[in-house]
Amino acid sequence: MWSNYYEAMFGYLPLYWFIMNTVKVVMGNIIGDVLVCALVGYAFARLRAPGRNILFAVVLSTMMLPGQVVLVPTYVLFRYLGLLNTHLALILPSLLAGGAFFIFLFRQFFQSISPELGDAARIDGCGLFGVFWRIYLPLSRSALATVAIFSFF
């Protein structure tokens, strides 16, 4: 009876190999979504640039596109780059595109944090990335956990 479990894990098609592939892809997607969307959300919330609101509206409008619309262009792009049948082709979209919902979530969360904290860090010598990494990211643990859970699903 217990030999069936051993056969499933280490038999002809080793289940542990499939589990490790899944863990690699999921962890890559979670890390990509959390880091990239947090950076973009911070940029939309705290950096002032001309056309920022229009660009944010474009990012939000991508939520209306169904996944089937971008499926064929993504396949053609990855075939052109030679990334078909690799784990990188499954991880790269979350690193480059990010989720518009996650960007919106981070932007709204970063806007709720007092901008005086960032100003005080800049006076003490932090750059833009230092303010993000040392001030805003530790304060946004709840948003990070939310994005990580939704990205896992």
Long-range contacts (C-beta under 8 A, 24 or more apart in sequence): 21-87, 24-87, 25-87, 25-90, 25-91, 26-152, 28-87, 28-90, 28-91, 28-94, 28-95, 29-90, 29-91, 29-94, 29-151, 30-148, 30-151, 30-152, 32-91, 32-94, 32-95, 32-98, 33-94, 33-98, 33-99, 33-102, 33-147, 33-148, 33-151, 34-144, 34-147, 34-148, 34-151, 36-94, 36-95, 36-96, 36-98, 37-98, 37-99, 37-102, 37-103, 37-105, 37-106, 37-147, 38-106, 38-132, 38-137, 38-140, 38-143, 38-144, 38-147, 39-132, 40-98, 40-103, 40-106, 41-102, 41-103, 41-104, 41-105, 41-106, 41-107, 41-109, 41-110, 42-106, 42-110, 42-132, 42-136, 44-103, 44-107, 45-106, 45-107, 45-108, 45-110, 45-111, 46-110, 46-115, 46-118, 46-136, 47-128, 56-107, 59-100, 59-103, 59-104, 60-100, 60-104, 62-100, 63-100, 63-101, 94-151, 99-151, 101-150, 102-147, 102-150, 102-151, 105-143, 105-146, 105-147, 106-140, 106-143, 106-147, 109-140, 109-142, 109-143, 110-136, 110-140, 113-139, 113-140
